[in-house]
Amino acid sequence: MWNAGSYDPETNTLYWGTGNPAPDWNGDGRLGDNLFTCSLIAVDANTGKMKWYFQFSPHETHDWDSAQPPILFDAAVKGKPRKLVSLANRNGFYYVLDRTTGEFLTGIPFVKQTWAQGLDAKGRPITLPNIEPTVEGTLVYPAITGGINWNSPSYSPLTGLFYVPAREAGSYYIKGEEKMAPGNSVGMVGGGGGGAKFMTGDDVYTTVRGLEATTGRKTWEFKMTGDAWTGTLATAGGLVFSADAGSNLFALDALTGKPLWHLQVGTAVRANPITYAVDGEQYVVAVAGNSVFAFTLPQVAQAPQAPAQGH
């Protein structure tokens, strides 16, 4: 586990995503599902006892860990109020689970993926043939950096949308020796068992996407410049902040994705933008290189309204 989890104070439960098994690209010596890798685990915060788990990618061989930060929200599903947890997974699928029981409710690709026919009724992937790493290299989407990596998504209860920094690319996955050893990764650092080669060209891009949180349906997208690695921040004023690889810090309309403002900060923004208040005035802060940029937010007359639920 190498990323942030989430906490539900109402049920005193921690939700944490876990990393992938190793060697990364050669699973010959670790047959089976490799529990509890590539999973979301619900843990009692007082005792550490596991309440439930959900495994996104059993016996994973593409370095698609599931350490992405989970988002907790309440919404109606098929007319019934539910306590939900959602996660945009590195494997290219967006998932919605009941956060009380771990029941699978929704799973849909949010980027191009070529490794699974879909998910079954319990959310287990129905894998396609010829997707495993080979000595020659097997082209599979998403890329080794995933449909999302460590950068955090966000959610707005006002719009009902989940804002994900999505990555559109594929990789050639290469199978190497089964053992874990120094230098036993093809073109990669660590991992073991092989490696991957990145795609290049116009088909490779990053984007901020607004997904309907209960279904994963894409409502809008904003394509970014270059290989962006910044998460998203949603505010109650109807804005979504992020940044691209061209050093542009920007704000989008949370309902439509329309760009409203941007600033050239001189270097790439890697950390998530954050917001806080001092003496009743709200600030947004971003870190670019070794510089900190702080901005105040104007007051707005009315925040955007949430769409009608009925899924």
C-alpha positions as CSV (number, residue, x, y, z in Angstrom):
1,M,0.0,0.0,0.0
2,W,1.7,3.2,-1.2
3,N,-1.1,5.7,-1.5
4,A,-3.7,7.4,0.6
5,G,-6.8,5.6,1.9
6,S,-10.2,7.0,3.0
7,Y,-11.9,6.9,6.4
8,D,-15.7,6.7,7.1
9,P,-16.3,8.1,10.7
10,E,-19.9,6.9,10.7
11,T,-18.8,3.3,10.5
12,N,-15.3,3.8,11.8
13,T,-13.9,2.0,8.7
14,L,-10.7,2.5,6.8
15,Y,-10.7,1.8,3.0
16,W,-7.3,1.2,1.5
17,G,-6.1,0.1,-2.0
18,T,-3.3,-2.4,-2.2
19,G,-0.3,-2.9,-4.6
20,N,0.3,-5.5,-7.2
21,P,2.0,-8.9,-6.8
22,A,5.6,-9.5,-7.8
23,P,7.5,-10.4,-9.9
24,D,5.3,-7.9,-11.8
25,W,5.4,-9.2,-15.4
26,N,5.9,-13.0,-14.8
27,G,3.3,-14.8,-12.8
28,D,4.5,-18.3,-13.4
29,G,5.7,-18.7,-9.8
30,R,2.6,-17.2,-8.1
31,L,-0.4,-19.1,-9.6
32,G,-3.9,-18.2,-8.4
33,D,-5.5,-14.9,-7.5
34,N,-2.6,-13.7,-5.3
35,L,-4.9,-12.4,-2.5
36,F,-5.0,-9.6,-1.3
37,T,-3.1,-7.8,-4.0
38,C,-4.8,-5.3,-6.4
39,S,-7.7,-5.0,-3.9
40,L,-9.7,-2.5,-1.9
41,I,-9.8,-3.6,1.7
42,A,-12.2,-2.3,4.4
43,V,-10.7,-2.4,7.9
44,D,-12.2,-1.8,11.3
45,A,-10.2,1.3,12.5
46,N,-10.2,0.1,16.2
47,T,-9.2,-3.5,15.7
48,G,-7.5,-3.7,12.3
49,K,-9.8,-6.6,11.4
50,M,-10.8,-6.8,7.8
51,K,-14.5,-6.3,7.2
52,W,-14.4,-7.1,3.5
53,Y,-12.2,-7.0,0.4
54,F,-12.8,-6.6,-3.3
55,Q,-10.1,-7.7,-5.8
56,F,-10.0,-5.8,-9.0
57,S,-7.3,-7.7,-10.9
58,P,-6.7,-11.3,-9.8
59,H,-3.3,-12.7,-10.7
60,E,-2.2,-9.3,-12.1
61,T,0.8,-9.3,-14.6
62,H,0.8,-5.7,-16.0
63,D,1.9,-3.7,-12.9
64,W,-1.7,-2.4,-12.4
65,D,-1.7,-1.9,-8.7
66,S,-5.0,-0.8,-7.0
67,A,-3.5,1.8,-4.7
68,Q,-5.6,4.6,-6.2
69,P,-7.4,6.7,-3.5
70,P,-11.0,5.5,-3.0
71,I,-13.8,8.1,-2.9
72,L,-16.7,7.8,-0.4
73,F,-20.1,9.2,-1.2
74,D,-23.8,8.6,-0.6
75,A,-26.2,8.4,-3.6
76,A,-29.3,6.6,-4.9
77,V,-28.7,3.5,-7.0
78,K,-31.8,2.2,-8.8
79,G,-33.9,4.4,-6.5
80,K,-32.4,3.1,-3.3
81,P,-30.1,5.2,-1.1
82,R,-26.7,3.6,-0.8
83,K,-23.5,4.2,1.0
84,L,-20.9,3.9,-1.8
85,V,-17.2,3.8,-2.4
86,S,-15.8,4.3,-5.9
87,L,-12.4,3.8,-7.4
88,A,-11.0,4.6,-10.8
89,N,-8.6,1.7,-11.2
90,R,-5.2,1.6,-12.9
91,N,-6.6,-1.4,-14.9
92,G,-8.8,1.0,-16.8
93,F,-12.2,0.3,-15.1
94,Y,-14.2,2.5,-12.9
95,Y,-15.9,0.7,-10.0
96,V,-18.7,1.5,-7.6
97,L,-19.1,-0.7,-4.5
98,D,-21.4,-0.7,-1.5
99,R,-19.0,0.5,1.2
100,T,-20.9,-1.3,4.0
101,T,-20.8,-4.7,2.5
102,G,-18.3,-4.6,-0.4
103,E,-21.0,-5.6,-2.9
104,F,-20.1,-4.9,-6.5
105,L,-22.6,-2.5,-8.1
106,T,-21.0,-1.0,-11.2
107,G,-17.9,-1.5,-13.3
108,I,-17.2,0.3,-16.6
109,P,-14.1,1.3,-18.6
110,F,-13.2,4.9,-18.2
111,V,-10.2,4.7,-20.7
112,K,-9.5,2.4,-23.6
113,Q,-8.7,-1.2,-22.4
114,T,-8.1,-4.3,-24.4
115,W,-7.4,-6.9,-21.7
116,A,-11.0,-7.8,-20.5
117,Q,-14.3,-8.6,-22.3
118,G,-16.0,-7.0,-19.3
119,L,-16.8,-7.8,-15.7
120,D,-19.1,-10.5,-14.5
121,A,-22.0,-10.1,-12.1
122,K,-19.6,-10.0,-9.1
123,G,-17.1,-7.6,-10.7
124,R,-14.5,-10.2,-11.6
125,P,-12.8,-9.5,-15.0
126,I,-13.6,-11.7,-17.9
127,T,-10.1,-11.7,-19.4
128,L,-9.4,-11.9,-23.1
129,P,-6.8,-14.3,-24.7
130,N,-3.3,-13.3,-25.6
131,I,-3.0,-10.4,-23.2
132,E,-0.1,-11.8,-21.1
133,P,3.4,-10.4,-21.4
134,T,5.6,-12.2,-23.9
135,V,9.3,-12.2,-24.7
136,E,8.5,-10.3,-27.9
137,G,6.1,-7.9,-26.2
138,T,2.3,-7.8,-26.1
139,L,0.4,-4.6,-26.8
140,V,-2.2,-4.1,-24.2
141,Y,-4.3,-1.0,-23.1
142,P,-4.0,0.7,-20.7
143,A,-0.3,1.4,-20.5
144,I,2.0,0.4,-17.6
145,T,1.2,3.8,-16.0
146,G,-2.5,2.8,-16.0
147,G,-5.8,4.5,-16.8
148,I,-4.9,6.5,-13.6
149,N,-1.8,6.2,-11.5
150,W,-1.2,7.7,-8.1
151,N,-2.7,11.1,-8.8
152,S,-6.0,11.6,-6.8
153,P,-9.5,11.9,-8.3
154,S,-12.2,14.0,-6.6
155,Y,-16.0,14.1,-6.2
156,S,-18.6,16.8,-5.9
157,P,-21.9,16.0,-4.2
158,L,-23.3,19.1,-5.8
159,T,-22.9,17.8,-9.4
160,G,-22.8,14.1,-8.7
161,L,-19.7,13.8,-10.8
162,F,-16.4,12.0,-10.2
163,Y,-13.4,13.9,-11.7
164,V,-10.6,11.6,-12.8
165,P,-7.2,12.5,-14.3
166,A,-7.3,9.8,-17.0
167,R,-4.4,8.4,-19.1
168,E,-5.0,7.1,-22.7
169,A,-2.1,4.9,-23.8
170,G,-1.0,1.3,-24.3
171,S,2.3,-0.5,-23.6
172,Y,4.1,-3.5,-25.0
173,Y,4.4,-5.8,-22.0
174,I,7.5,-8.0,-21.9
175,K,8.0,-11.2,-20.0
176,G,11.4,-11.8,-18.4
177,E,12.8,-14.2,-15.9
178,E,10.6,-15.3,-13.1
179,K,13.0,-14.4,-10.3
180,M,13.3,-11.0,-8.5
181,A,16.8,-9.7,-8.9
182,P,18.6,-6.4,-9.5
183,G,18.4,-5.5,-13.2
184,N,15.7,-8.0,-13.9
185,S,13.3,-5.4,-15.4
186,V,13.3,-4.6,-19.1
187,G,13.5,-0.8,-19.4
188,M,12.0,-0.3,-15.9
189,V,13.1,0.3,-12.4
190,G,12.2,-2.6,-10.0
191,G,9.2,-4.8,-10.4
192,G,11.0,-7.9,-11.7
193,G,10.0,-10.5,-14.2
194,G,10.1,-8.4,-17.3
195,G,9.0,-4.8,-18.1
196,A,7.2,-2.7,-20.7
197,K,7.8,-0.3,-23.5
198,F,5.6,2.8,-23.9
199,M,3.6,3.8,-26.9
200,T,4.2,7.2,-28.4
201,G,2.3,9.4,-30.9
202,D,-1.1,11.1,-31.1
203,D,-3.0,8.2,-29.5
204,V,-1.2,8.9,-26.2
205,Y,-2.7,11.7,-24.1
206,T,-4.0,12.7,-20.7
207,T,-7.3,14.2,-19.9
208,V,-9.6,15.3,-17.0
209,R,-12.9,13.5,-17.3
210,G,-16.2,14.1,-15.5
211,L,-17.9,10.8,-14.8
212,E,-21.4,10.2,-13.4
213,A,-20.4,8.9,-10.0
214,T,-23.0,6.2,-9.7
215,T,-22.6,4.7,-13.3
216,G,-19.2,5.8,-14.6
217,R,-20.8,7.4,-17.7
218,K,-18.6,10.0,-19.1
219,T,-20.3,13.4,-19.2
220,W,-17.3,15.6,-20.4
221,E,-13.6,15.6,-20.9
222,F,-10.8,18.2,-21.1
223,K,-7.7,17.1,-23.0
224,M,-4.5,18.3,-21.5
225,T,-1.0,19.2,-22.8
226,G,1.6,16.5,-22.5
227,D,2.0,13.8,-19.9
228,A,0.2,15.3,-17.0
229,W,0.6,13.9,-13.5
230,T,-1.6,16.1,-11.4
231,G,-4.8,15.1,-9.5
232,T,-8.0,17.0,-9.4
233,L,-9.7,19.2,-6.8
234,A,-13.4,19.9,-6.8
235,T,-14.8,22.9,-4.9
236,A,-18.3,23.9,-3.7
237,G,-18.0,26.9,-5.9
238,G,-18.5,24.7,-9.0
239,L,-14.8,24.5,-10.0
240,V,-12.4,21.7,-10.7
241,F,-8.7,22.5,-10.5
242,S,-5.8,20.5,-12.0
243,A,-2.7,21.1,-14.1
244,D,-1.0,19.8,-17.2
245,A,2.5,19.0,-18.3
246,G,2.8,22.3,-20.1
247,S,2.9,24.0,-16.6
248,N,-0.6,25.3,-16.9
249,L,-2.6,25.4,-13.6
250,F,-6.3,25.6,-14.6
251,A,-9.9,25.7,-13.4
252,L,-12.7,24.0,-15.2
253,D,-16.5,24.3,-14.9
254,A,-17.5,21.3,-12.7
255,L,-20.7,20.7,-14.6
256,T,-19.4,21.0,-18.2
257,G,-15.6,20.8,-18.2
258,K,-15.4,24.2,-19.9
259,P,-12.0,25.9,-19.1
260,L,-12.6,29.0,-17.1
261,W,-9.1,30.1,-16.0
262,H,-5.4,29.2,-16.3
263,L,-2.0,30.4,-15.3
264,Q,1.5,29.5,-16.5
265,V,3.5,28.6,-13.4
266,G,6.8,27.8,-15.2
267,T,7.2,24.1,-14.4
268,A,5.1,21.0,-14.0
269,V,2.7,20.7,-11.1
270,R,3.0,17.2,-9.6
271,A,1.2,17.6,-6.3
272,N,-2.6,17.9,-5.9
273,P,-4.0,21.4,-5.7
274,I,-5.6,21.9,-2.2
275,T,-8.0,24.3,-0.7
276,Y,-8.4,25.7,2.8
277,A,-9.9,28.7,4.6
278,V,-8.3,31.4,6.9
279,D,-10.6,33.9,8.6
280,G,-13.5,33.0,6.4
281,E,-11.5,33.5,3.1
282,Q,-11.0,30.5,0.8
283,Y,-7.6,29.8,-0.8
284,V,-6.4,27.4,-3.4
285,V,-2.7,26.3,-3.3
286,A,-0.6,24.5,-5.9
287,V,3.1,23.5,-5.8
288,A,5.2,23.8,-9.0
289,G,8.8,22.8,-8.7
290,N,10.1,24.5,-5.5
291,S,7.5,27.3,-5.6
292,V,4.1,27.5,-3.9
293,F,1.3,29.4,-5.6
294,A,-1.6,30.6,-3.5
295,F,-4.9,32.1,-4.8
296,T,-8.0,33.4,-3.2
297,L,-11.4,32.4,-4.5
298,P,-14.2,34.9,-5.0
299,Q,-17.6,34.3,-3.4
300,V,-20.3,32.9,-5.8
301,A,-24.0,33.6,-5.7
302,Q,-25.1,30.0,-6.2
303,A,-23.3,26.6,-6.4
304,P,-24.3,24.1,-9.2
305,Q,-27.2,21.8,-8.3
306,A,-26.9,18.0,-8.3
307,P,-28.6,16.2,-11.1
308,A,-31.6,14.0,-10.4
309,Q,-30.6,10.5,-9.2
310,G,-32.4,7.5,-10.6
311,H,-29.9,4.9,-11.5
